[in-house]
Amino acid sequence: MNRAKPRPSAIVELHISSREFSQRHQFAALLSHRERGPRTNSVSQQICKNFRRAFVKILTIAAVSAAALALSGCPITGGARYTVGGTLTGLTGSGLVLELNGGADLTFNSNGGFSFGTRLDNNAVYSVTVMTQPANPSQTCTVRNGSGTIDKASVSNIIVACTQTGRFAYVADVQSNTISGFAIDPSNGTLVPLSGSPFAATGAGPAALAVDPDGQFLFVANNASNSISAYSINATTGALTATGSAIAAGTGPVAVTVDPTDHFVYVANLTSNNVSAYLINGGALTPVVDAPFSAGAGPSSLAIDPNGNFLYVTNFNGNTISVFLIDQANGMLSAVSGSPFGTSAGPVSIAIDPTDAFAFVSGNSAGSIAEYALNATTGALTPVSGSPIAAGTNPLGVTIDPTGRYLFGANAETANQVATFAITPATGALTALSTATAGTLPIVVAIDPSGQFLYATNSNSNDVSAYTVSSSGALVPVAGSPFAVGVQPHGIAID
């Protein structure tokens, strides 16, 4: 076992003085004498007293030695004691098998927390990989935070996320107070209205929505009633059922997101300049301690890095990006060093690439898209050389395909279009590639988990444009697009 060497101050030498050695022999002689005959009580008592002192000292030294071993990270018993685990989300199929360090297979039948049975020593290297992908239905599972070195503690932050071609799409209809629901045809991306759609909202002015990583719940930010609603999703039909009454958020909520571990929900409140935070418990939401958390002026959009460590908030009126460290134990937020970071005027949307290397922010007032290198350890943002780039008059929502090759921008480059930009892998620099016609004022874009289809909500024409994504990143309209929704559609989420 590779053991960390204890600090010099913690090293304890077990030694016995010559006096203690003599006392032990006296004690042995006492026992021997008792077999031969009695000695005076005073001599016997003195010998026993000296032995007790020596024995207590030996026990004390042993205890200090054990503490030193514990501080060094070495198991006292000699056995490995650290576990490796995390959270699995999005699994709907069967047959997923993960492996630890090329062995120690672990088979999954449900989502939630997991831990390998094999324990590792301190300083041991660990690597969690997918051995077998799920089937029935076929899914692709990816591992985040999957490798490292044991550092005197068990590992519990591994995230395994399983995805498949999108099943359902949901659109927030602000003026209709409804949620339009569709089934996605996996063969061509066509949107088919769900039975019972549109669904009545439990709050007023539903503006933004997000599906949890397990695909069980839809969370909706209600801008006019300053609240957030939760709905359960029928896995077969896609129908929505409210899990209860809407609960309070801040003033003017306009964005909502769920962390990758499926533990926390965050809401950006445009008017009250803060972020609401909630714990998820079976679809029910409970405010996080000390929430809401102060952001900049006019928080307008949210994004969480793929590893689930940081929350990014664009502040529309402050022209900044607030970055928060997420406490994995309770969902509390704390600003990272250097936050807030400056950006282009009117930041309205942010997207983070799946490699956790870059972030992109659309500046609606500036007519640009800002590019940043993202420090995955600290959360800090550093502008890419040449950033920002021109992106038409009023760019709006942005999103990135699952491979991290392309960024798509609503109303970017040209009004009433959706633009495709190539992302340079080494630097994060953007290059404009093409545009595709949308409806009137495309405001939010979303891509299905497989990366095959992209959808844009058109706020002024009350419909959704649908596209297939070609290998070159070009968008090709789906037959029958655009698809009608309620009045003033805004947010869109895909399950």
N, C-alpha and C positions, 0 to 999 in steps of 0.2 A: 504494500500500500504506500502511495506517495503521501507522506505526512509533512505538514508545514512545521518547520523548526520553531519551537517556542522562543520568545524573546529572552535574551540573556538574563534579564531580571527575574524571569519566571522559572529559570532552571534551578532545581533544588537538588542538592547532593545529599543522599542518605548516608549518614555516617554515625558511628557509635564511638564515643570517647573511651579512653582506656579506663576511666573511672567506672563508666557504665558497664564495660566488659567485666571489670572486677566485681561489680555489684551482682551481675548475672551469676558469676561463679559462687559468690556468697550465697545466693538464693539456692543454687544447686546443692551447695554444701549443707544448707539448712535442711533441705529435703532428705539428703543422705543421712544427716545427723538424726533426724526424727526417726529414721528406721533403726539407728543404732541406739538412741537414747535421748533424753531431754537435755536442752540447753537453757540458759537463763532467759527469762521473758524479755528483759531489756535488750539483749543482743538480737533476739528473734524479731522484736518489733522494729528495731533500727534497720535490719536487713530488709524486711518487708516494705518499710517506708521508702528506702532507697530504690527498691525495685519498682514500686508504683510510680515514682517520679520518672524513672527511665522509660517505663512502659507508656506513660502519658505522652512523653516527648516523641517517642516513636510513632504513636498514633497521629500526633499533630503534624509531623513531617509527612506522613503518608497522605493526610488530607490535603496539605498544601500541594503535594506532588500531583494528586488527582485533579486539583483545580488548574494547575499548570497544563496538564494534558488536555483538559476541556478547552482552555483558552487557545491552545495550539490547533484546535480543530480535529484532534485525533480521538477516535472512539476509545474510551477507557477499557471497554471489554475486548477491543481488537476487531469488532465487526463493523461493516459499513452501515451508516445510519441515515443517509440523505436520500429523499425520494425525488422523482422527476414527474411533473404533471402539469395540468393546465385546464383549458376549457375547450370543449367541442361545440360548434354551432352549425346549424343549417343542414344537418343530416336527415334525409328522408328515405334514403335507400338502405340496403343491407350489405354486409360483407366488408366494411371498412376495417382495415388492419393497419395499426401503426407499429413501428419497431423502434427500440432503443438501442443505439450502438450496434446496429446490424443483427440484433436478436431481441429477446424478451418481448415477443409479440403480444399485442393487446388488441382484442376485437371489440367493436362497438355496435350497439343496437339502438342507442339513444343519445341525445345531446346532454350536455352538462359537464360538470367537473370530472376529471380523471387523474389517475396516478398509476404509474407502472409499479409492479410488485417488486422489481429488482431495486435494491438500494445501492448507492454509490458512495465511495470514499470522498473525503475532502480532497480538492485539487484534481479530481477525476474529470475527464472530458466527457460530455454527453452530446448526443445527436439524435433527434427524433425525426423520423421520416415516414412517408406513406409507403407501406409495403403493398397493399391492395386497395384500389379505389372502389367505392360503393357501386352496386348495381341495383336494378329494379326500384327506382329508376337509376340510370347512369348519372353519376355525379363526379365532379372534380374537387378534391379536397386539397387545400394548401396549408402548410405549416408556417407560422410566424414565431419568432423568438425560440426557434427549435434547437439551437446549438449554443454551447458555451462551456464553462468550467465551474464545477461545484466550488462555492466559496463559503464554507461553514454554515450553509443553510440549504434547505430543500428548495427545489425549483417549482414554482406554481404559476408562472406567467406565460406558458406556451399557449398559443391560440391556433386551433385547427378549424378552418372555415370551409364548409362544403357548399358548392353552388351547382346550378344546372341552368338550362335555358329557362328564362323567365316564364312563369305560369300566369301571373295576373298583373295588371297595371291599374293603379288607382290615381285619380285626378281630383284635386281640391278645387271646387267651384265656389269662388269667393262670394259672388252676388246671389247665387242660387241657394246657398247654405246646404249644399249637397256634396257627396263624393261619388263621382262616376267610376264604375268598376268594369274592367274588361278581362276576358281571357285572351291570352296571347297564343296565336296559332304558331306552334314551334317550327312549322315547315316554311312559313313565309313572313311572319311577323304581323299578320293582320290582327286587328283588335275586334273582338266579338263581345258585345255588351253582356254582362252577367245578368242572370235572373234576379230581379229585384232592384237593379241599378236604374237610376241613381239612388244612393242610400242617404237618408236624412242625417245631417250632422247634429251632434249633441251640443255644439257651440255655434256661435254666430261668426260668420266670415272665415270659414276654414281656408287657410292660406298655404300651409306647408304640411307635408306628411312624410313619415318614414316607417319602413317595415323593419321589425327586429330581425337579427341575423338568423333566428330559427324559423322565420316565416310564419309565426303564430299570431302576431299582433301588429296592428297598424296604429301609429300614434299621430295625432293631428293637432297642429297649433291653430287656434281660433283667434284671428286678429281682432275681430270686433268685440268679442266677449272676454278677451284677456284670459284665456283658459287653454287647457290641453285635454284632448279626449283620447280614449283608448278603445279599440275595437278588436275583437277576436276574428281571425280569418278562417273560414271553413276550408280545410285542406283540399277538399274534393271540388266544391263549387265556387270557392272564392268569395262567397257571401260574407258580409260584415255584420257583426252583432256587437252593440255597445256593451262594454264590460261594466259600466256604471255611469254616473254623472261626470261631466267635465270637472276638472279640478283647477284651482287658480294658478295662473302663471303671472308674469310681470305685465307691464302695459305695452300693448302693440306687438305681440309675438308674431314673428315672420319666418322663423326657421326652426327646424327640429332635427335632431340626429340621435342615433343609438350607438353606444360603444360596441366594439367588436366582440366583447365577452358576453354581451346581452345582459349586462347588469345595470346600466345607467342610461337615462334619457336626459338630453340637454336642449334647452329652448332659448333662442335669441330674442330678447325683448327690445324692439327698436326704440320705443318711446321712453321706457324707464332706464335705458342704458345699462342693462345687466343681463345675466344668464341664469335662468332657472335650472335646477338640477333635481333629478328624481331617482330613487331606487326602484327597480322593476321587481315585482313579486306576483308572478302569475298574471301579468297584464295590469295589475293594480299598481298605481304610482304613489310613492311616499317621498315627500321632500327630503333632500339631503341636508344634513346638519350644516348650518350657517348659510344655506342658499336663500336668496339668489346671490350671485357673485358679481361684483362691479366689473363692467367692461369699459370700452371707450364710448364715444358719442355715436349713437345710432347703430348698434350691432345688427347686422343685416343677414349674415350667413354663417354657417358652421361647417367644420370638417374635423374629423378625428384621424390621426395617422393610423396606418394599417396595423401597427403594433399595439395600438390602444393606449399609448402613453401620454399623448398631448391633444388638447382641444384648441383649434384655431378659430378665431372669431374676426370677421371683417367688420370694421366700424365705418359705416357709410358717411356719417357727418364729420368724423374725426380724421378720415383718410389714414387710418392705421389698421394694424392687425394685432389683436391681443392673443397671446399664446399662454396657455395654462397647462401645468402638470396635473394629470389626473391621479388622485390617490386611489389605487386599485382596491383598497380595503373598504372605502366608504363613499367614493365618488366626489369627494371634496376637490375644489380647484385652488391652485396657487400659481401666481404669475411666475414665469420663468425669467431668468436674467436677461435683460435687454428689452423685455416686452413693455409697451407695444412697439411694433416695428412699422416704420413708415411705408406707405404705398401710394399708388396713383389716386387721383381724386375720384370720390364716389365708388369705393370698393363695394361690389354688390354680390359677388360670388367667389368661392374659393374651391379648388380641387387639389388633391394630393395624389401623386402617382403611386402605383402599387409597390414600387421598390422602396418607398419611403425616402426617396432622395430629393424630390423636387415638389414645390408648391406653385400654383398659378392663381392669380387674382385678376378678375376683370374689373377695370376702372370705368364705370359707366359714364361719369362726368368727364373723364380725361380721354375717353375713346381709345383705351389701350388695354393690354394684358401684361401684367407684371410677372416676371419669372424669378423664382428664388431657389437657391440650394438649401436643402433642409438638413439640419444636423439631427440625426436620429437619436443621439444621446442626450442632447440638451434641449432640443426643440427649436433652437434659434434659426432664424431665416437670414440668408445673405443674398442680396440681389445678384442675378446672373449677369455677366458682361453683356451689355447691349440692352438690358431691360430698362423700361418696358418697351413693347413693340406696339405699333399702331394697329388698331383693330376696329376700324369703322368709326361711326359717330357715337353710338350708344350700346356697346356690348353688354350683354346681360349674363345669364347662367352659363357656367362651364362644367364640363365633366370629362373624364379620361377613360379610355377603353381598358379592359382588364389586363391587357398585355403591356400597357404603359407606352405604347408606340404613338398614340394619337390623342390630341385634345380637341374637343368639339365646343364651339362657342355659339350661343344663341344671339341672333341679331348682330353678329360680329362680321367684320369686313364690309358687308352690305346690309342695309335694312331689310327686314323680313326674309332673312336667309339664315342658314346654319352653316358655319364655316368649319373646315377641318384643318388642323395644324399638326405637323410632324414634330415629335419631341426628340431632340438630339440626346441619345443615351448618355454620352459622356459629360455634357454640360447642362442639359435642361433647356437649351435655347429652342425657341419655336420657329418653325418655317411654315408660312401659309401655303396650303396645297390646293384647296378647292372650296366651293360653296354649293349649297343645295337650296332650292326654293322652299320656303315654309309658308305659314299663314301670316296673318297680320299681328305683328309684335310678338314674335317667339320670345318667351321669357325664361323658361326653365327647360333644361335638357336632361334626359336620363338614358342610360344604356343598360341593356339586360345583362345579367351576370355572365352569360356565355360570350358576350361581345358581338353577337350577330345582328342585333336590332337596336336602333336608337329612336327615341321619341321626344318631341318638342311640344310644349303647351303654347298655344297661340292666344294670348290674352284678349286681343280685340276682335278676333274672328270666331271665338268660342269653339275651338276644335284642337285636335292633336295631329301633328304631322308625324308619320311613321316612315322609317328608312331601314334598308338593309345596309350593313357596313361591309364594303368590299375589302379585299386584302390590301388595297392601296390606301384605305381610309376614306375613299370617296363614298358619299351617301347616295343611295338609289331609292327613290320613293317606292313605298309598298303599294301594291294594287289596292285601290279603294281609299287611299289616304287623300285628304285628312279625314279624321273621324270626329263626329260631333260629340260635344260634351255640354256641361252646363254653362252658365253665364260667368264670364271672367275667370277662366281657369288659370291657376297659378302653379302650385306645386304638383309634382308627379313622382310616384314611387313604384318600384317594380318588385314583386315577390318572386 
